[in-house]
Protein backbone atom coordinates (compact mmCIF):
# COMPACT_ATOMS: atom_id res chain seq x y z
CA UNK A 1 0.00 0.00 0.00
CA UNK A 2 1.22 3.44 -0.89
CA UNK A 3 0.11 6.81 0.41
CA UNK A 4 -0.79 9.93 -1.56
CA UNK A 5 -1.80 13.04 0.40
CA UNK A 6 -2.50 10.98 3.55
CA UNK A 7 -4.83 8.67 1.58
CA UNK A 8 -4.00 4.97 1.13
CA UNK A 9 -3.61 3.95 -2.50
CA UNK A 10 -3.73 0.27 -3.39
CA UNK A 11 -1.75 -0.63 -6.46
CA UNK A 12 -2.48 -3.74 -8.49
CA UNK A 13 -6.26 -3.79 -8.03
CA UNK A 14 -8.26 -2.90 -11.11
CA UNK A 15 -11.09 -0.50 -10.31
CA UNK A 16 -13.53 -2.36 -12.59
CA UNK A 17 -12.68 -5.69 -10.95
CA UNK A 18 -13.30 -4.14 -7.54
CA UNK A 19 -16.69 -2.78 -8.63
CA UNK A 20 -17.72 -6.16 -10.09
CA UNK A 21 -17.22 -8.09 -6.84
CA UNK A 22 -20.60 -9.38 -5.57
CA UNK A 23 -20.43 -7.40 -2.31
CA UNK A 24 -23.99 -8.18 -1.23
CA UNK A 25 -23.36 -11.94 -1.38
CA UNK A 26 -20.06 -11.57 0.47
CA UNK A 27 -21.70 -9.49 3.21
CA UNK A 28 -24.39 -12.16 3.64
CA UNK A 29 -21.80 -14.93 3.83
CA UNK A 30 -19.73 -13.03 6.42
CA UNK A 31 -22.82 -12.22 8.46
CA UNK A 32 -23.90 -15.87 8.51
CA UNK A 33 -20.43 -16.96 9.65
CA UNK A 34 -20.42 -14.30 12.38
CA UNK A 35 -23.83 -15.49 13.53
CA UNK A 36 -22.61 -19.10 13.68
CA UNK A 37 -19.53 -17.99 15.67
CA UNK A 38 -21.74 -16.12 18.13
CA UNK A 39 -24.05 -19.11 18.59
CA UNK A 40 -21.13 -21.49 19.10
CA UNK A 41 -19.63 -19.15 21.70
CA UNK A 42 -22.96 -18.87 23.48
CA UNK A 43 -23.24 -22.68 23.64
CA UNK A 44 -19.66 -22.95 24.88
CA UNK A 45 -18.42 -24.84 21.81
CA UNK A 46 -14.90 -23.44 21.74
CA UNK A 47 -13.57 -25.77 19.03
CA UNK A 48 -16.43 -24.96 16.68
CA UNK A 49 -16.02 -21.28 17.44
CA UNK A 50 -12.29 -21.36 16.65
CA UNK A 51 -12.81 -23.33 13.44
CA UNK A 52 -15.48 -20.92 12.21
CA UNK A 53 -13.31 -17.96 13.16
CA UNK A 54 -10.41 -19.38 11.15
CA UNK A 55 -12.77 -19.92 8.22
CA UNK A 56 -13.92 -16.31 8.44
CA UNK A 57 -10.38 -14.96 8.63
CA UNK A 58 -9.15 -16.98 5.67
CA UNK A 59 -12.07 -16.19 3.39
N, C-alpha and C positions, 0 to 999 in steps of 0.2 A: 504494500500500500504506500502510495506517495501522497504528499500534502501540497495543495496549492491554495494559498491565501487562507490558511487554517481550516481547509475543507479536505476531508480524505478523498483521494481519487484512486479508484481501483483500475489498474491496467489489466488488459487481457480478457475483459468481459465485454462482449458485444452488447450494445444497448438493446438491439432488437431481440436477441436471445433472452435477455433479462425480462423484457416486456412479455415475451411469449411463454414464460413459465406459468403453469396453472396454479397460481397462488391460492385460490380459493380451496382447491383440493388439498394442497399442502397444509393450509391452516386447519382444515378439518381433520386431517390425519394426525397432526401434532396435538390438536385438542383432544382427540380420542386417546392418544397415548398418555397425555397428561392426566386424563380422567382415570385411566386404568392404573397409573402410578399412584394416584391419590387413594383409590379404592384399596389397592394392595397395602399401602401404608396404614390405612385405617383398620384393615383386618390383621395387621401385624405380620404380613407375609414379606419379610425382608428380602429373601432371595428373588421373589417375583418382582418386587419393587426395583431391586438393583438391575435385574435383567432388562426390565422395561426402560429404565433410565439409560442404560447403555445403548439400547436400541434407539432411543430418542436422540441421544448425543451423536450417534454415528450416521443418522439419516440426514 
